[in-house]
Amino acid sequence: MSRYSNATRVEEDSRLLVKWVDSNGQPWAEQTETRDISETGVSFYLKSPIWVDTHLRLTIASSDLFGRLHKTKGKVVRIQADAQGRQLVAVRFDE
């Protein structure tokens, strides 16, 4: 079993700043909120286009799990569109 699947995810709506560079070298940034979070990953909704395996820089604010301000890196492991066309992005932390 992977470390990722053992982590308990809790629903949380902390502020989240997501930054990445696309395959064309174009920088992106979007402010959103966490949907759920664990010690090994996080999920959230994004409006901007993004791909699986994209490396991200994340700043999580006001999290019960990580405190007032937490910066980390992660990689997109899953993207799922919901009925409203929003994309739910699942990220595994690198650290």
GIWOVEN-V575165 format. One record per pair of residues at least 4 apart in sequence whose C-alpha atoms are under 8 Angstrom apart, sorted by the first residue. I is the first residue (numbers start at 1). J is the second residue. Records with the same first field share a line. If there is no record, write none. Layout:
# GIWOVEN-V575165
I->J + J
This chain:
# GIWOVEN-V575165
1->5 + 6
2->6
3->7 + 40
4->40 + 41 + 92
7->38 + 39 + 40
8->38 + 39
9->36 + 37 + 38
10->36 + 37 + 38
11->35 + 36 + 37
12->34 + 35 + 36 + 37 + 63 + 64
13->33 + 34 + 35 + 36
14->33 + 34 + 60 + 61 + 62 + 63
15->31 + 32 + 33 + 34 + 60 + 61 + 62 + 63
16->31 + 32 + 33 + 34 + 58 + 59 + 60 + 61
17->29 + 30 + 31 + 32 + 58 + 59 + 60
18->29 + 30 + 31 + 32 + 56 + 57 + 58 + 59
19->27 + 28 + 29 + 30 + 56 + 57 + 58
20->27 + 28 + 29 + 54 + 55 + 56 + 57
21->25 + 26 + 27 + 28 + 55 + 56
22->26 + 27 + 28 + 50 + 54
30->46 + 48
32->44 + 45 + 46
33->44 + 45
34->42 + 43 + 44 + 45
35->42 + 43 + 44 + 45
36->42 + 43 + 44
37->41 + 42 + 43
38->42 + 65
39->65
40->92 + 93 + 95
41->74 + 90 + 91 + 92 + 93
42->90 + 91 + 92 + 93
43->88 + 89 + 90 + 91
44->88 + 89 + 90
45->86 + 87 + 88 + 89
46->86 + 87 + 88 + 89
47->86 + 87
50->54
51->76 + 79
52->75 + 76 + 77 + 78 + 79
53->75 + 76 + 77
54->75 + 76
55->73 + 74 + 75 + 76
56->73 + 74 + 75 + 76
57->71 + 72 + 73 + 74
58->71 + 72 + 73 + 74
59->69 + 70 + 71 + 72
60->66 + 68 + 69 + 70 + 71
61->67 + 68 + 69 + 70
62->66 + 67 + 68 + 69
63->67 + 68 + 69
66->70
72->93 + 94 + 95
73->93 + 94 + 95
74->91 + 92 + 93 + 94 + 95
75->91 + 92 + 93 + 94
76->89 + 90 + 91 + 92
77->89 + 90 + 91 + 92
78->89 + 90 + 91
79->87 + 88 + 89 + 90
80->87 + 88 + 89
81->85 + 86 + 87 + 88
82->86 + 87 + 88
